[in-house]
Amino acid sequence: MRALAFIVSFVLAFLLFAVQPMATKMVLPVLGGTPSVWNTAMLTFQLLLLGGYFYAHVLTTKLQPNWQWRVHGLLIAAAFLFLPLSVTLATSDALLHQPIRHLVSAFLIQVGLPFFVLSATAPLLQSWVARSSHPLSQTPYVLYSASNLGSMMGLLGYVALIEPTLSLTEQSKGWSLLFVIGAITLMIAGKLLKPAAAEKTTTAAPISKRTLVTWVWLAFLPSALSLGVTSYITTDIAAVPLLWVLPLALYLLSFVDAFRTRPVLVPIATRVAPFVGMLALLAYGSQAHRYSEIFIFQLVAFAILAFALHGWLARFKPATQHLTAFYFCMSVGGALGGVLNALVAPIVFTDTLEYPLSLLAASITAFVLWQRASAVANDFDTHLRALTRVLATMIANGIVLYFAIGLVLGDFTIQEPKLVVQTLIMAASFSTLSAIAIYRRSLHSFYALLLLGLLLLVLVLSGANAQKVLFKERSFFGVWKVTENEKDNARYLVHNTTLHGAQFLKQEGPIRPLTYYRALTSAFLNLPVLHQHPYALIGLGSGTVKCYADAKQQVDLFEIDPMVVKLAEDPNMFHYLSKCPGSHEVFLGDGRVRMSQRPDARYGAIILDAFSSDSIPSHLVTAEAIELYFSKLAPNGVVFFHTTNRHISLWPLLAAQAKAQGYVAYAKHFDASTEPLVYQSYWVAMARDSADVAPLIGNDKGWTKLEADPEHRPWTDDYVNILPYLKVLNGQD
């Protein structure tokens, strides 16, 4: 029975977390690969998990064991009706304008019931074990460790074995078969567990409201950090299962260790978490976030904080009579982390501040609990009172500092002439408040103030510039900002951390393409096919590429974010679409989906520049996607890929893609020009035959033919592996 309980906990938890990247990958192409898809999926699954834990709590507290078994059996039978799993989304304008509502609805309706049934497994089985006569009833929490180990293996197994070897259809069928076997085995285990004699049960002390709130708080922080660090990483690298799974696997591993009888890593994490959190906060606020090594450090910092906080959560777990209430509070905290990242933050913040604020709160919480632990061993209420006081102090000090430096707009953008004065005022305010904290011997308050002061200082210094912000909003697809600098005679379009277009404020002569897109000049001069047919651009930006069109030429523009279309079409923001020659039509939606609806052999060129910040929408460079592009090209047409990227080396990938499909690929690094607003960039030209690009290669020196590495496996819709192309792992700058 002990082995059966562990196996059932492991297998059903494996299924519970393997379904999350699988279901999310099914809808990813329709929404362009944005990190928000994963956050929205996680929010939905956390809400279902919350519902499952609440259901388990009600079932085990209101019904007799035999009736619990029958009711859950009926629910499992109903879940079988939704197998095999499949999640589909219809492309529409309504989806793009309200993506969260449509995503949540799709997940709830199409995979909601099977996931709900799985989410109730851990608390139900542990409750049945705790009330049985089996010796395991004395330590049922060890099953939670086995459950989280299964969850972690489900995630890692998905990216390491399932995704690379099975198609999505095969994944769905295999998952569904295991679900049926696991659910039936669970019911057998529940039937075999014999309830203990009545005299075995004892009445545990009631749980205080303060304790319930603290359970929620200690579960909320790691959840918020997990989703925050996932968005932070995938915004600039790629929205792929591997990068979703790493933070979540670390999150689950912290549960595994915390709920072991003798934790291994939790004691170490408890001691170092407050200081690692401080370093992570500094790294986030500085420009160092542009380097891949910082992403690795942020993952490590998140892991240490998660181990520490979950260690405290496990330390204060209740008697087994309150087991389901404890798990319900944990699921409430986890769901609130999803609500913060997926719903609240995009509305409240115009910047992605949810991650640094979560770092701040987690570091302070870890510090208070660690510092109080040596003085007051297991007095939970004392810990909580100290934590409440420190958080209140932090908020009060934050308000003082905020107004002291004059940031009443709250966007941390400072004009240069005021920077010195504002920094001095901030330093004086910080010093005064620190002196008061030290005089009162409040180490907690000083630590909280120190972290808050450092965060504000870094944000102030990193945001200090001479640029005027004309527009700043946050959409489902990221933060968009339009700034201008009169000194440089320039206006810029920035998405998250990456420039996506610029123009001169005062234009002399005809409008010319600027920034990275000047590199295409030689292609339009040397390849006649580019003027003999319409050409397409996937990824609108400021609309710069339209300026290569002839007076009677049609340009098809594909863009997934309605906010970008609004900015590009507003002549008060950017003038490329309104003043450049030729005509254009904007197709709103995922570029690959919308292009599939256009006529074959239509385009002389397709220009791919649809990266979200520096993130790679992987579904736009798979074998199936490239085959689609070539079906839309006229004879002798060319596909151009903009491959400028801080973190991923795309040339080896595109070489592998071209070789696998019998095409040729040439690449060139364009140096930065001495001309204003013309930047260095990296481009790849892919064609059916070398003759199609011969006029370009012959007249524009510097193009080199890409040779594929036989060890690099091409990407497909069913297989994506970014590890071979990460610069940080290959010793590239």
N, C-alpha and C positions, 0 to 999 in steps of 0.2 A: 504493500500500500504506500509506503514511503517513496519507493521508486516511481510508482505510478503517479503520485501527486506531483513529484518534481518534473516528470516527463510531460505531464499535461500542462503544468504551469509554463514550462519552457516552450513547448510547441505552439500553444495558442498565443503566447506573447510574441513568438517569432512571426506568426501570421499577422498579428495586430500591427506590427511595425513594418513588415515587408510590404503591406498593402499601401502604406502611405506614399513612398516614392513611386510605386507602380501606378497608382491612381493619378497622382499628380503629373507624371510623365505623359499620361494619356491625354491630358488637356493642355499641356505646355505649349505645343505649336500654335494653338489657336490664339494665344495671348502673347506671342512674341518672346517667350523665355524670360520674362521679367521676374526678379526675385519675389515680387509681391504675390505671385502665384503660389509659391511655397508657403509664405506666411499665411495666406488666406486658407490654403489647404490645412495647415497646422491648426489654425483657429477652429476650423470645422471639426477636425478630429479631436481637438481638446474639448470642445463642447459636447461631442458625442461621448468622450471618455467621462466627462462630468456627469452626463446623463446615465451612463452605465454604472458608475459608482453610486449615484443616488438610488438607482433602481436596486442595486445589490443591497444597499443599506435598508431600504424599505422592505425588501423581500425577506431579509434575515431577521428583521426586528418585528415584523407584523405577521409572518406566517410560520406555521409549523414546518419542520424539515421536509416532511413528505410532500407538502404542498409547494414548498420552494422548488423542489426537484421537478414537479409536474409543470408548474408555470414556466420555469426556464426551458423545459423540454419543448413546450408549445412555441416559445419564442424562437428557439433554434430551428424548429420545423418551418416556421414562417420565413426565416432568413435563407433557407435553402431555395426559396422561390426566386431569389435575386442572383443565383449563380448560373453560369460563370460571370464574374464581375466585369463590368465595362462602364466607362465614363465617357460621355460624349458632350460636346458643346457646339451649338449651331452658331456660326459666324453671323453677327448682325451689328447694326449700329447701337442697339440697346445694350448688347454685351460690352461694347467698348466704352459706353458712357456709364454703365453701372456694373463693372466687372465683378465686384465683390459679391453682390447679391446673386448674380447668375452662377458664379462659381460655388458659393455656399449651397445654393439650391440643387445644383447638379450633384455635388458630393452627398448631400443629405438624402436625396431621392434614390440615387443609383447605387451607393455603397453604404448608406447610413445604417440599415438594419444589421447586416453582417458585422460591421465594425462595432455597433452598439452591443451586440451579443458577446463579441470577443472582449470588449472593455470591461464587462461585468465579471469575467472569468476569475481574475486574481482575487478580488475581495470575496466573491462567492465561495470559491474553493477553500480559501484560507479560513473563512467563517465556518464552513462545514468541518474542516479539520479541527479548528479550535474547540468546537462543541462535541467532538467525537471522543471515543474512549481510546483512540490511538495515542501512543507516546508522543507523536509529533505535535499533539495539541498544546504541549507546554511551550513550544517555540514556533508558532505558525508564521512569524515574520520572516523566517529564513526562506519560505516559499516566495516571498516578494523579491528577495535577492535572485532566486532562480528565474522568476518571471522577467525581471529586468535584464538578466543575462540573455534570456531568449529574445527579448526585444532588441538588444544590442546586436546579437548575432543575426537577427532578421534584417537589420539595416546593413550591416557589413556584408552579410551573405548576398544581399541584393546587388550591391555595387561590385562585389568581387566575383560572384559566380552567376547569379540569376540574370542580371542585365546583359553581361557580355555574351552569354550562351543561348538565351531564349528570346524569342520574339515576344511582343506584348500579348499576343493571343495565347501563346504557349504558357507565358507567365500566369495569365488569368486562369487558364484551365488547371494548371498545376496547383495554384493557390486554392482554388475552389475544391479540388479533391482533398487536399490536406485539411481544409476547413471542415469538410464533412467527417473525415476520420477523427480529427481532434475533438469536434463537438460531441460525437457519439462516445468517445473515450471519456470525456468529462462527465457525461451523464452516468456512465458505468461507475466511475469513481465516486460520484455523489451518492449513488444507490448503495455502494458497498460500505461507505463510511457509516458506522453505527453510532447514533447519539449516545453520549455519556449518561450515566445515571443522574437523576435530578440532584442528588446531594453534592455532586461534583461542582455545580455552578455556584459562583459567588457573585456578590453585588459589588461592583466597583464604584469608587467615589465619582460623583458627577463632574462633568468637565466645565470649567469656567469659560465665560465668553472671551476673556482675554487670551486664554489658551487656544481657543478656536481661531481667533484672529491671527495669532502668531503662527500657528500651523499654516494658515493661508499665506501669510507674508513670507515665510521661509520657503514655501513652494513656489510662490509668485516670482521671486527674484531670479532663481536659476532659469525658469521658463522664459522670462523676459530677456535675460542675457543670451539664452540659446538662439532665440529668433533674431535678436539684435545683431549678434555676431555673424549669423548666417547671411543676413541682408548686407552687412558691412563687407563680407568677403565676396558674395556673388555679384554685388553691384559692379565690381571692377574686374572680375575674372570670368565667371560663367555660371549661369543658372542651370546646373546639371545635378543629377542625383548624388554624385560623389561629394560635392560641396554642401549639399543639404544634409547628407548623412553624417559627415564627420562631427559637426557640433552636436547633433542629436545623439550620436553614439557615445560621445564623451559625457553628455548629460545622463544617459542611461547607465553608463559605467559608474558614475558617481553614486547612483542609487544602489547598484550592485555592491559596491564596497561599503557604503554607509549602513546597509541593512545586514551585512555579514555579522556573525557572532563576534569576530575579532577583525575590525577594519584594518586595512594595511596603509592606504594612502590618506585616509581622512585625518588622522592625527597630524601628519606633516602639513597637509593643506590648511588645517585650522590655524597653524602658527604663521604661515607665510602669506595667506590670502590677503590680509589687509594691505600689505606692502606691494604685492604683485598687482593688486587692483589699482593702487596709486600709479604705478608705472604704466599700466595699460591705459589709464585715463590720460596721462601725459602723451603717450604715443598716439592716441586717437586724435587729440586736439592739435597736434603738430602736423606739419606737412609730410612727416615721415610715413603717413598712411599710404603714400604713393608707392612704397617699396614692398615687394612680396614678402620679405622677411618679417615685416610688421604684422602681416596677416597670420603668419605662423605663431608669432608671440601672442597675438590677441586670442588665438585658439587655446594656447597653453594657459593664459591668464583666466579665460573663461572656465576652463576645466578645473583649475585650482579653486576658484570661487565656488563652482558647483559642488565640488567635493566637500568643501568646508561647510557650506550652507545645508546641504543634504545630510552631512554628518550631524549637525545640530538638530535637524528635523528628526533624524532617527533616534538621537539621544533622548528626545522628549516624547517618544511614542508612548501611547497609553496602554492600559491593560487590555487584554484581548476582547473583553466585553465591548470596548469602544473601537474595535478594529475598523469596522466599516465607516464609522463617523470620521476617523482619522484619515482614511483614504479619500473620503468625500471632500474633506477640507483640502487635502493635497491636490485633488483634481480641480477644485475651485481656484486655487492659486495658479495652477498650470493654465487653466482657461483664461484667467485674467491677464497672464503674460501674453497670450495670443490676442486678446482684445486690445491690449495696449499697442502692440506692434501693428496689427492689421486694421484696426478700426479707429482707435483714439488718436494715435500719433499722426496719421496723415491729415486729420482734421485740425488738431491743435497746433502742431509744429509745421512751419514752412521749411525747416531743415530736419535732417535725420538725427534728432537729439535724443530719441528714446534709448539708444544704446549707451551713450555716455552717462545719461541720467541713471540708467540701471546699474552701470558700473559704480557710480557714486554711491547709490543706496546700498548696493551689495557689499562694497568695501567697508562702509561705515558699520553695517550690521555685523559683518564678520569680525571687525575690530572690537566692537562693544562686547559681543558674546565671548570672544577669546580673552579679552582683558578682564572680564568679570568672572570667568570660569575658575581662575585660581583662588579667588577670594570667596566666592559663593558657589560651591560645587554644583548642586543640582536644584537650586532654588529657582525654579523657572519664572515665577512671578517677579523676582528681583531682577533677573536678566531683562525681562520684558519692560519693567518700569524704567530701567536705565536706557534701554534702546529707545523707548518713546521720548524720553527727555532729550536724547541726543538728536533724534530726527527733528524734533520741534526746534531745537537750537539751530540746527543746520538750515531749516527753512527761514527762521528769523534772520540769521546772519546773511543768508543768500539775498533776502529782500534788501537789507542794508547795503550790501556790496553792489547789488544791481543798480540801485538808484544813485549810489555814490559815484559810480563811473559814468553815469548819464546815459545808460543804454535803454532809454525808454521805449525804443522801437523793438527791442528784443531780438534783433537779427545779428548783433555783434559786428556790424559793419561800421567802421570808424573812418572819418576823414582824417588825412594825415596831419593837418595843423593842430587837431585836438588830441592826437594820440599821446603825446608826452604829458600833457596836463591831466588827461583822464587816467593814465597809468599811475601818475604820482598820487592822485586822489585815491585810487583803488589801493595802492600800497599803504597809504596812511590809514585808511579805514581798516584794512586787513591787520595791520600792526596793532591798532588800538583794540580791536576785538580779540586778537590773540593774547594780548597782555591781560585783558580781563579774564579770559579763560584760564590762563596760567595762574593768575593771582587767586582764582577760586579753586585751583587744583582740580580742574575738570579736564582730565586727559581726553575723555570722550569728545568733549566739545572742541578741544584744540585739534584733534585729529579730523573731525568733521569739517571744521573751518579750514584746515590746511588743504584738504582735498577740494573743497569748494573753491577756495582761492586759487589753487593751481589750475583747476578747470577753467575758471573765468579768465584767468590771465592768458592761458594758452589760446582760448577762443578769441580773446581780444586781439592778441598779437597776430594770430593766423588770419584774422578777418580784417586787419588793418590794411587799407589800400586807398588809393585816390579815385576809385571807381564809384560812379553813381549807379545805384540799383534802380532800374526802371520797372522791372517785373520780377516777381519771385512767387512761385506757387508749387505745390506738391501734388502730383497726380499719382494714379495707381502705378505708373511706370517710373517714377522718380521725381527728383527736385529739378525744376527748370528755372533758370535765372537769366535775365537780360541786363547787362551792365554796359556802361559807356565811360570812356576815359577821354576827356577833351584834350589832354596833353598829347595823347597818342592818336587823336582824331579817329577813334575806333569805338565800335559797338560790338559786344560779344554775346553769343548764345552759349550757355554752359549747362550741361546736364550732369548732375551730381558732381563729379570731380573732373570732368572732361569737357574741353571746348568742342562745340559742334557747329561753329560758324561765326563769321565776323564780317563787318562791312565798315567802310569809311563814313564818318559823320558828314564830311564835306567831300563830295566826289567831283573830281576834275576829269573830263573826258568820258569815254564810254565805261559802263560798268564792267569790271573784270572779276573773274573768280579768284577768291583769296584763300588763305589758310592752306589746308592740306590739298585742296581741290585744284590748285594751280598746276599740280602734277599731271592732270589730264589734258593739258593744252596740246602736248605733242601728239597724243592719240587722236584728238579731233582734227589736227592739221594733217596727219599722215595716213589716216584710215578713211577712205572715201565712204565705206559702208556706213559710217556713223552719221553721215548726212543724207544718205539715200533712203533711210527708214526712220521711223520714230525711235527714240531710245528711252530707257526706263531707269529710274533711280529708286532703289529700295532703302528707305531711311531718309526722310525729307530734310531734317535739320533746318537751316535757314533758307534752303532752296537754292544754294549757290550754283549747283551744277546746271540749273536751267539756262544759265548765261552762255553755254556752249551751243545753244540751239540756233538754227537759221530762222529767218523771218517767218517762213511757212512750215516750220518743222513742229511736230507734236512731241511733247514730253509727258510720259506717264509717271506720276509720282506716287509711291506706295508708302504709307505711314500708318502706324498703329495707334499713336497717341493723339487724341483730338486736340490736346493743348498745343502740340507742336504745329499742327495745321493752323490753329488760330494765330500763333506768333508769326509763322512764315507768311501768312496771307495778309497780315496787318501792315500796311505801308508805313505806319508810324514806328514800326519795329524794324522790319527788314524789307528792302525794296527789290530783291531779286525776282520774285514771282510777278510783281506788278510792272517792273520796268525792263526786264530782259526780253529780247525778241522771242518769237515763237509763241505757241499756245501750249497750255498744260491742263491736265486733269489729275485731281488727287483721288486716290482710291484708299479709303479709310479701312484699315484692318491689317492683319498679319500679312507681310509682303508675299510670303510663299503661297498662302491660301488665296489671296486676291489675284496674284499673277497667274495661278492655275486657271482662272476664269477668263483670261485674255486669249485672243486668237494665237494660234501657232505661227511661227516664222514671221512675227510682227516686227521685232526689234533689230536694229543694227548693233546695239550695245545694251547690256544690262550692267548697271553700276551698283554694287552691293556695299552699302555703308550703313547698316542697320544695327550697329552695336549700341547697347544700352550702357552709357558711360563707356567703360572699357570692357564691359562684359560681352561674351560671345554668345549670341543666340544659336546654340549648337544645331538646331533643326534647319538653319539657313545654309549650312555648309556640309550637310550630309550628302551621300551619293544620290539619294532620291531627289534632294533639292537641286543639285547641280544638273541632274538629268532633266529636271523640269525647265531650268533656265535655258538649256540648249534647245529644248523643243520649242521655245518661244523666240529663238534667234533666227534671223534671216540667214541665208547662205553667206558665208564669210564673216558672220557676226562674232563679237568678242564679249566675254564676261570680265568685268574689272572688279577686283576685290580690294577694298581699302583695308590694309592689314597693320596699320600703325597701332601698337599695343604695348603697354608697359609690362605686362605679366605673361603673355602667351606668345610663343613663336609660331606664327601661322604659316610661314613658308613651307616647312616640312609637311604640315598637314595637307595643304593644298597640293603639294607635289604628289603625295600619296593618293589624294582624291583624283587628280588628273590621270595618273598612270592607271588606276583601277578601271577608269572608264574610257581609256584610249584617247584622251585629249592631251594637249601640250600646255605647259604653263611657264611663263616668263615673269621674273620679278625685278624690281628696281627700287633702290633707296634714293629718294630725291632729297638732296641737301637743302638746308634752310637757305633762303634767299636773303640778300641784303635789302631787298625791297620790303617795305613795311607790310605786316600781316600776311606774309608768305612763310609757311613753316615747313620743316622737314617732314617727310612722310614715306610710307612704305606701301607699294602697290604690287598686285599680281594681275597679269593679263592671261586669261585662259581661253583657248580656241580649239576648234576641231583639228586644225592642221597648222603647222608652222608657217605655211604660205599665207594664212589669214592675217598674221601679225608681222610678216616680213617687212612691209613698208615702215612700220613703227620701229622695229628692232634695228633696221638698217639706217634710219635717219636720227634716232634718238639713242645715243650711246649710253651704256650702263645697264641695259637689260641683260639678264643672265637666265639661261634655261634652268628650271628647277628639276633636279633628279631625285626620284623617290628613294627613301631608305626602305629596303625590303622588310625591316623589322617594324615599320610603322603600319599598323592596320588601318585601312580607311574607315571613316565614320559612316554609319548608316542610321536610319531612324531607330533601329533596334540596338545599336552599339555606339557609345560615345565614351572615349577615354582621354581626358585632358592631361594626364600625368606626363606622357612623353614630351609634351609641348610647353610645360611650365618652365619659364626661364630660371626660376630660383632653384629648381632641381637639376638643371643642366648647366649651371655655372655661367649663365648669360646675364649681362647687365640689363 
